[in-house]
């Protein structure tokens, strides 16, 4: 791998670490404010909505500047969201509901993340040849998952009584301003990770890739995005990989909250310990991603589609597990299967998007679809919680949906392959202009 790839990984790690730690801190804030249970999943909903609303614009933005510069700017937006969350009480004093301010603060972080993502993934296709994309995605996903593990552990640790009491005892004006609770004390510490990410952003090399001057008319951008959207869904390889990654990003976002609710119900854990079990699942994803990067070449990516059916069936076992060691093993297996499965699919989608479209536009289309799925699944999960549906019923419904949808995608791919062998298209480089 080129040296610049490792700088990209470092920037992604620290930015994602802060995103995930801040999510735990935000959940803690809502619990301290005694918000209703159904509000908590809306944090991720508010974070994700920018990916959908801004999908037509962030791809053009990512292609309008060197991607390292785009990552630096958008990481700065995340820092702004972190600051708003830290000052939520002062902002709420202006007449806003405190719960809403917390949600809006995390929405600002999501705004930064939505614009950060096309640059983060798009630069891979500019920097590396197609044959290295699965390996690169394995490393990126593995490191991202490591940041999820450490981010959730960091967020949970900062909320523990021992650590939070130490933070609350800090007698330093810039850190003690407005801090009255463990969650508030955690936020400035998390903000430091965004600053580290910004330092790495500044060191990302310019790949030299340049695209046509991007239009600024919103209507033109929406039209261009719509054309890219249709083109990727019409492609026989693009549509399968897009369907799979769309499903699994929705699943992953919802599973974060299911694991917390399950740990509280089955194991009697509070938020600090339940959030650490999210890290166990993420550890499994990292292991699966690394194995996929080592053993699944891009040309074999479609051969692992049946693994997706197994993911849903294994998740269903959560309803009968109440013993911690078995729970840890199960979550590692669930994460491992998901990581092994989704990394090759993500690489295939990036490859087809790069061949058919530009780097930034293809990732923007991918983000739009995946985050629509997240919004829908989180809204459904929040609705199930609001009507007091038990966690066991939620898990069973969730599992059957995943396995059933994956079986339908497998049949869809077989129908495509029966009409035409598409394997020769995998790994084909982008034709010269």
Secondary structure, 3 states (H helix, E strand, C coil): CCHHHHHHHHHHHHHHHHHHHHHHHHHHHHHHCCCCHHHHHHHHHHHHHHHHHCHHHHHHHHHHCCHHHHHHHHHHHHHHHHHHHHCHHHHHCCCCCHHHHHHHHHHHHHHHHHHHHHHHHHHHHHHCCHHHHHHHHHHHHHHHHHHHHHHHHHHHHHHCHHHHHHHHCCCCHHHHCCCCCHHHHHHHHHHHHHHHHHHHHCCCCCCCCCCCCCCCCHHHHHHHHHHHHHHHHHCHHHHHHHHHHHHHHHHHHHHHHHHHHHHHHHCCCCHHHHHHHHHHHHHHHHHHHHHHHHHCCHHHHHHHCHHHHHHHHHHHHHHHCCCHHHHHHHHHHHHHHHHHHHHHHHHHHHHHHHHHCCHHHHHHHHHHHHHHHHHHHHHHHHHHHHCCCCHHHHHHHHHHHHHHHHHHHHHHHHHHHHHCCCHHHCCCCCCCC
